[in-house]
């Protein structure tokens, strides 16, 4: 199932495709056209789905509490073998709901797990069972509470669930710069026993960038940045980290690929945008320095 499908998004996409239906394209060209259309729509929607200052009206929820909950959701999504897209979308749903509604501290975990359920229904082929999710909360909440909150979240968000995520832009930019697509493979690689899959520098670069993006999910500092900005900065930070450890990823190995630098200037050409890009990069470097153990595990593989 497409991670981008919801009411409205597919209509825009089909409308764009219909306008070009008179032109006969090859299968490769059609796939490229579809991916580009998805990218254009999601870039256009970034500001609409940005959950900036989501804790401003939350008297009982702190940035530290949010960090702990998101870190827990990351662990849960790995345990349930869910895609990174589901995890990113769950955090976005949770943050946007926090903008609309005050949440009590003792219901915060329920909000997190309910957001994850909604995200998996949007992204995964099979979503986890409600009883399975409630058991992860030590059965502190009832099925009725979860279902009622699910309905409330959907109403508050007006059923707008096709949010642009870190996972989407990570997949898009890495496929354009290295020729590889993630397709949720990071979660499989994290737990794999075959470390030979990490030997290629380009793949190592991609998975390290994904780890940096994952770290940024739990840090409230990065709520002010658009996902595409975080992803491009994460790729730059990951590339610099690998260079420091004598691993040289190339970002122009495919004839049709673009370099990372060209993407940065293409998407953010103004001085203000470049300043924002630089600020986000510095924040990510600080975040990585505070999580050296987790990042070092990826580099040393």
C-alpha positions as CSV (number, residue, x, y, z in Angstrom):
1,X,0.0,0.0,0.0
2,X,1.3,3.4,-0.8
3,X,2.4,5.5,2.2
4,X,1.0,8.6,0.4
5,X,-2.6,7.5,-0.2
6,X,-5.4,9.3,1.4
7,X,-8.4,11.4,0.4
8,X,-7.2,14.3,-1.7
9,X,-3.6,13.1,-2.4
10,X,-4.5,10.5,-5.0
11,X,-7.0,12.8,-6.7
12,X,-4.3,15.4,-7.2
13,X,-1.9,12.7,-8.4
14,X,-4.4,11.3,-10.9
15,X,-5.3,14.8,-12.1
16,X,-1.7,15.5,-12.9
17,X,-1.3,12.1,-14.6
18,X,-4.5,12.6,-16.7
19,X,-3.2,15.9,-18.1
20,X,-0.2,14.0,-19.5
21,X,-2.2,10.9,-20.6
22,X,-1.9,11.9,-24.3
23,X,1.8,11.3,-24.2
24,X,2.9,7.7,-24.5
25,X,5.7,6.9,-22.0
26,X,7.8,3.9,-21.3
27,X,7.4,2.0,-18.0
28,X,10.6,3.6,-16.7
29,X,9.4,7.1,-17.7
30,X,6.0,6.4,-16.1
31,X,7.6,5.3,-12.8
32,X,9.8,8.4,-12.8
33,X,6.8,10.6,-13.6
34,X,4.9,9.1,-10.7
35,X,7.8,9.5,-8.2
36,X,8.3,13.1,-9.3
37,X,4.6,13.9,-8.9
38,X,4.6,12.4,-5.4
39,X,7.7,14.4,-4.5
40,X,6.2,17.7,-5.9
41,X,2.9,17.2,-4.0
42,X,4.7,16.2,-0.7
43,X,7.1,19.2,-0.9
44,X,4.1,21.4,-1.5
45,X,2.3,20.0,1.6
46,X,5.2,20.2,4.0
47,X,4.2,23.4,5.7
48,X,0.6,22.3,6.0
49,X,1.6,19.2,8.0
50,X,4.4,20.8,10.0
51,X,3.7,20.4,13.7
52,X,5.8,23.3,14.9
53,X,5.6,24.2,18.7
54,X,3.2,21.3,19.3
55,X,3.9,21.5,23.0
56,X,3.2,25.2,23.4
57,X,-0.3,24.6,24.8
58,X,0.4,21.4,26.7
59,X,0.8,22.2,30.4
60,X,1.4,18.6,31.4
61,X,3.6,17.4,28.5
62,X,7.2,18.3,28.3
63,X,9.8,18.0,25.6
64,X,11.5,15.3,27.8
65,X,8.3,13.3,28.1
66,X,7.8,13.5,24.3
67,X,11.4,12.3,23.7
68,X,10.8,9.3,26.0
69,X,7.5,8.4,24.3
70,X,8.9,8.8,20.7
71,X,12.0,6.7,21.7
72,X,9.6,4.0,23.0
73,X,7.6,4.2,19.7
74,X,10.8,3.7,17.7
75,X,11.5,0.6,19.8
76,X,8.0,-0.7,19.4
77,X,8.0,-0.2,15.6
78,X,11.2,-2.3,15.5
79,X,9.7,-5.0,17.7
80,X,6.6,-5.2,15.5
81,X,8.7,-5.1,12.3
82,X,6.9,-2.1,11.0
83,X,8.3,0.3,8.4
84,X,10.1,3.5,9.2
85,X,7.4,5.3,7.4
86,X,4.8,4.1,9.9
87,X,7.0,5.3,12.8
88,X,7.5,8.8,11.2
89,X,3.8,9.1,10.4
90,X,2.8,8.1,13.9
91,X,5.0,10.9,15.4
92,X,3.5,13.4,12.9
93,X,-0.1,12.4,13.8
94,X,0.7,12.6,17.5
95,X,2.3,16.0,17.2
96,X,-0.4,17.5,15.1
97,X,-3.0,16.2,17.6
98,X,-1.1,17.9,20.4
99,X,-1.5,21.2,18.6
100,X,-5.3,20.8,18.7
101,X,-6.0,19.2,22.1
102,X,-4.6,19.3,25.6
103,X,-3.5,15.8,26.8
104,X,-3.1,14.7,30.3
105,X,0.3,13.2,31.3
106,X,-1.3,9.8,32.2
107,X,-2.9,9.5,28.7
108,X,0.2,10.5,26.7
109,X,1.3,6.9,26.1
110,X,-2.2,6.1,24.9
111,X,-2.0,8.9,22.4
112,X,1.4,7.5,21.1
113,X,0.2,4.0,20.7
114,X,-3.1,5.1,19.1
115,X,-1.2,7.3,16.6
116,X,0.9,4.3,15.7
117,X,-2.2,2.2,15.1
118,X,-3.6,4.9,12.8
119,X,-0.3,5.2,11.0
120,X,0.0,1.4,10.4
121,X,-3.6,1.4,9.0
122,X,-2.4,4.0,6.5
123,X,0.9,2.5,5.6
124,X,1.1,-1.2,6.4
125,X,-0.6,-4.1,4.7
126,X,-1.5,-5.5,8.1
127,X,-1.8,-3.3,11.2
128,X,-1.0,-4.7,14.7
129,X,-3.9,-6.0,16.7
130,X,-5.3,-3.6,19.3
131,X,-4.7,-6.2,22.1
132,X,-1.1,-6.5,21.0
133,X,-0.6,-2.7,21.3
134,X,-2.4,-2.5,24.6
135,X,-0.2,-5.3,26.0
136,X,2.8,-3.2,25.2
137,X,1.3,-0.5,27.5
138,X,1.0,-3.2,30.3
139,X,-2.7,-3.1,29.7
140,X,-3.0,0.3,31.4
141,X,-5.7,1.3,28.9
142,X,-8.8,-0.3,27.6
143,X,-9.8,-1.1,24.1
144,X,-12.7,1.3,24.3
145,X,-10.3,4.1,25.4
146,X,-8.1,3.5,22.4
147,X,-10.9,3.3,19.9
148,X,-12.5,6.5,21.3
149,X,-9.2,8.3,21.1
150,X,-8.6,7.0,17.5
151,X,-11.9,8.6,16.5
152,X,-11.1,11.8,18.2
153,X,-7.7,12.1,16.5
154,X,-9.2,11.5,13.1
155,X,-11.8,14.2,13.7
156,X,-9.3,16.7,15.0
157,X,-7.0,16.1,12.0
158,X,-9.9,16.1,9.6
159,X,-8.8,12.7,8.3
160,X,-5.7,14.3,6.8
161,X,-3.1,11.5,7.2
162,X,-0.9,11.7,4.1
163,X,1.7,13.8,5.8
164,X,5.2,14.2,4.2
165,X,7.6,12.3,6.4
166,X,11.3,11.8,6.9
167,X,11.0,8.3,5.5
168,X,9.4,9.5,2.3
169,X,12.1,12.1,1.6
170,X,14.9,9.8,2.7
171,X,13.7,7.2,0.2
172,X,13.4,9.9,-2.6
173,X,16.7,11.6,-2.1
174,X,18.7,8.5,-1.6
175,X,17.3,6.9,-4.7
176,X,18.2,10.0,-6.6
177,X,21.7,10.3,-5.3
178,X,22.8,6.7,-5.0
179,X,20.4,4.8,-7.2
180,X,19.2,2.7,-4.2
181,X,15.8,2.8,-2.6
182,X,15.2,2.2,1.1
183,X,11.7,0.6,1.0
184,X,11.9,0.1,4.7
185,X,15.0,-2.0,4.5
186,X,16.7,-0.2,7.3
187,X,14.6,-2.0,9.9
188,X,15.6,-5.3,8.4
189,X,19.3,-4.4,8.3
190,X,19.4,-3.3,11.9
191,X,18.6,-6.8,13.1
192,X,20.3,-8.8,10.4
193,X,23.3,-11.1,11.3
194,X,24.8,-10.8,7.8
195,X,27.1,-7.8,8.2
196,X,28.3,-8.1,4.6
197,X,25.3,-6.0,3.5
198,X,27.0,-3.0,5.1
199,X,30.2,-3.3,3.0
200,X,29.1,-0.9,0.2
201,X,29.8,2.7,1.1
202,X,26.7,4.0,-0.5
203,X,24.4,1.7,1.4
204,X,26.3,2.4,4.6
205,X,25.8,6.1,4.0
206,X,22.1,5.7,3.4
207,X,21.5,3.6,6.6
208,X,23.5,6.0,8.7
209,X,21.5,8.9,7.3
210,X,18.4,7.0,8.3
211,X,19.7,6.5,11.8
212,X,20.4,10.3,12.1
213,X,16.8,10.9,11.0
214,X,15.6,8.5,13.6
215,X,17.4,10.3,16.3
216,X,15.9,13.6,15.2
217,X,12.4,12.2,15.5
218,X,12.7,12.0,19.3
219,X,14.3,15.5,19.7
220,X,11.8,18.3,20.0
221,X,14.4,20.7,18.6
222,X,13.7,19.4,15.1
223,X,10.0,20.1,15.1
224,X,10.6,23.5,13.6
225,X,12.3,22.0,10.5
226,X,10.6,20.6,7.5
227,X,11.2,16.9,6.9
228,X,13.0,17.5,3.6
229,X,15.4,19.8,5.3
230,X,16.2,17.3,8.0
231,X,16.8,14.5,5.5
232,X,19.2,16.5,3.3
233,X,21.1,17.6,6.4
234,X,21.1,14.1,7.8
235,X,22.6,12.8,4.5
236,X,25.3,15.5,4.7
237,X,26.1,14.7,8.3
238,X,26.2,11.0,7.6
239,X,28.5,11.5,4.6
240,X,30.9,13.6,6.7
241,X,30.9,11.0,9.5
242,X,31.9,8.3,7.0
243,X,34.6,10.4,5.5
244,X,36.1,10.8,9.0
245,X,36.2,7.0,9.3
246,X,37.8,6.5,5.9
247,X,34.6,5.3,4.2
248,X,34.0,7.4,1.1
249,X,30.4,7.3,-0.1
250,X,29.9,8.6,-3.6
251,X,26.7,10.5,-4.4
252,X,27.0,10.4,-8.2
253,X,27.5,6.8,-9.0
254,X,24.6,6.5,-11.4
255,X,24.4,8.3,-14.7
256,X,21.0,9.8,-13.9
257,X,21.7,10.5,-10.2
258,X,22.1,14.0,-8.8
259,X,24.7,15.0,-6.2
260,X,23.6,15.8,-2.7
261,X,24.9,19.4,-3.1
262,X,22.8,19.9,-6.2
263,X,19.7,18.8,-4.3
264,X,20.4,21.3,-1.5
265,X,20.8,24.3,-3.8
266,X,17.9,23.2,-6.0
267,X,15.4,22.8,-3.2
268,X,16.7,25.7,-1.0
269,X,18.3,28.3,-3.3
270,X,17.7,31.4,-1.2
271,X,20.1,32.8,1.4
272,X,17.5,32.4,4.1
273,X,16.9,28.8,3.1
274,X,20.6,28.1,3.1
275,X,21.0,29.6,6.5
276,X,18.2,27.3,7.8
277,X,19.9,24.4,6.1
278,X,23.2,25.3,7.9
279,X,21.4,25.7,11.3
280,X,19.7,22.3,10.9
281,X,23.1,20.7,10.0
282,X,24.7,22.1,13.1
283,X,21.8,20.9,15.3
284,X,22.1,17.4,13.8
285,X,25.9,17.3,14.5
286,X,25.2,18.2,18.1
287,X,22.6,15.5,18.3
288,X,24.9,12.9,16.9
289,X,27.7,13.9,19.3
290,X,25.3,13.3,22.2
291,X,24.4,9.9,20.8
292,X,27.8,8.7,19.8
293,X,27.3,5.1,21.0
294,X,24.2,4.5,18.8
295,X,25.9,6.1,15.7
296,X,29.2,4.4,16.3
297,X,27.5,1.0,16.2
298,X,26.4,1.8,12.6
299,X,29.8,3.1,11.5
300,X,31.7,0.1,13.0
301,X,29.6,-2.5,11.2
